[in-house]
Amino acid sequence: MAVSEITVEEVAAERNEPSHRRALRDWICRKPLGAAGAFVVLFFIFLAAVAELITVYDPVANSFESMHVPPGAAHWFGTDQFGRDILTRIIFGARTALLVGFLASVVGSTLGLVLGVTSAYFGGRFDLIFQRIMDVFMSFPLIIMALAVVSIFGTGIQNVILAITIPFIPRCARVVRSSALAVREIPYVDAARTLGFVHTRIILRHMVPNVMAPYLIMLTTFMGQAILLEASLSYLGLGVQEPTPAWGLMLQGGAEEYAESAPWIPIFPGLAITTAVFAFNLFGDALRDTLDPRLRSE
C-alpha cells in the first residue's frame, strides 16, 4: 500500500510539474553530454561575471618576487614568468574569450541569417551572384581569413571580433539559405506577396522565424570556433595584446620556453581553451539533434 501511495503521489507531482521544467528534465535525460556541455558553459559564464569577487590577485600586476611559483596553496595554478597568478588570469581571460566568442558568433550568424534568407527569397540572378561571392569567402579557411582581416585592420579586441565575424557570415548564410529555399515555396509566402506586403516584412516576419533552428545550431557551433580562433590569433601575437588576460596570449608566453622548466604555465590555459571549446561543441551537437526534424524523428 505504501508503494502504491508513493507512486500515485509521484504521478500527481509529475502532472503538476510545469511543462518547461519537464521538457528541460527530459532533454537532460536524453542528451546528458549536451547537458554537461551546457553546465560547463554556464560555469565559465559565472566565473567571468564574478571574477572580481572570487579572485585575490591582480590579473595584470607583475610580482617579480613570485615568478615561476609552482601550483600550491598560495597559487593553485602557479604563477607565470612575471609573477602573475595563472588561475586569476584564466578566470579574467574567460571574459575575453566569451566576449569575443559571443559577439563574433551572434553578429556573424545574424548577418548570415539575413543574407541567406534574402538570397533565397529573391533567387534568380541575385542569388546566383551572391552565392558566388560567398563561395569566394568560403574558399579560405577560417584562420587564413581572420589573419587577412587582422593584417588589414590591425590588432586589438575590436579588430579580433571583426576578423572572426567576417568568415562566419558566408558559412551561416549558406546553411540558412538551404532551409529558406524550402520555406519560400510554402503557400503563405505566396499569399503574403499577393496581399502586397513589402519584401522586408515577408523576409523578417514570415521567413526568418521558420529558419531559426539552423541559425541557433550555427550560433552555438560558432561560439566554440570563435574562442579557438581568438586564442590562435592571440598566440600568434595578432589578437589581444598584453597585459589583457587572454588564454591564447598566456600560451604565447609560456608554451615553448617554459614547457619543461615550468609546465604549469602552458598547461592550464591550454586546458581552459580545450574545455570551453569542447563544452560548446557538445552543447551545439545536442541542440542540433533536438532542433533538426530529421534527427529528432530518428
Order of alpha helices (4+ residues) and beta strands (2+ residues): alpha-alpha-alpha-alpha-alpha-alpha-alpha-alpha-alpha-alpha-alpha-alpha-alpha
